[in-house]
Amino acid sequence: MAGPGRRGTLPPGGWKHDLGTAKTNMNHKHGLDFEAPILEIEAEIERLLSLASGDEKIEQQIIALRRKWSEVTSEVYSNLTPWQIVQVARHQDRPYTRDYLNLAFDEFVELHGDKHFGDDRAILTGFAKIDAFKVMVVGHQKGRTYKERAACHFGCAHPEGYRKAMAKMRLAEKFGMPIICFIDTPGAYPGIGAEERGQAQVIAESMFQMSRLRVPIICVVIGEGGSGGALGIGVGDRIAVLQYAYYSVISPEGCAGILWKSHEFAPDAANALRFTSQDLLELGVIDDVIEEPLGGAHRDHHKMAVRMKSYLVKTLGRLAAEPIDALVEQRYQKFRNMGVYLEAEPAGPAS
């Protein structure tokens, strides 16, 4: 399977061919409300592309529209509200775990089952190779079509999903392989069957196990990072969040339902939760923010995969150089120190 160095490179033909390629990643019917001016320009560019056959005048119009598209898209995406960021994080065309495995990794061998109950398709696990590193990948998977999403429970894992993740992470530790976790879930599955099979306990066990694993762990929030469902595979040496992803103790709708008794207040809850990538970086909850292509990762899977691969390879190299005892201790202290704050400056020594 080719890596992004080969598949992510733009083909000959310049921006015109690039736009034609980008159309495969962007379907207008999946456009967001605030993207209306962007979608109008894209539709006009596509219309002119269908007419262009060496006509210099039309070519010049397309070039001008392409420049306008960049300007408008940059302006719109540099002023997103937290609620709009949630909408981007949930975009149907956004790359999922399997997309990154296809584009950023050279090899992937999927591993199934938890050896206890069954195989949860909401959690994807397996051996993979990225650059010179052999790793274990664990990630949420939502699915593209409704049939796939239903099979994956829309990315909401059951207890067997987290048990599968734990079993594969122990296997990675046995072979001394770093672990990469891709987080993209609105939360753990809330059904009665999941609770009967120990949903809360298995998430706690997974967090405890990850805090003690003697291999490097990188966690990346690629879309939604919701509640305990995200934390279940979210304890690592480096925590990164994509620019337009979010990582939160609860979904905006859940928070609005508790505080205002109505999901209509979800945008207000999103403002209050401070779960955007920049907020999390300022609060010290995460270590890095991975920049997305102009207009979001859903517009250019290949470019996003190239950036993801670059971040993972660079971070794996740094973690591999650290003594494992120091890594485990730093990982423990990182999560122990989250949420610690002072209401006032400590009093000085008595005179």
Summary of the structure (lengths in Angstrom):
residues: 351
radius of gyration: 21.7
end to end distance: 70.2
largest distance: 85.8
contacts: 1136
relative contact order: 0.12
helix: 52%
strand: 14%
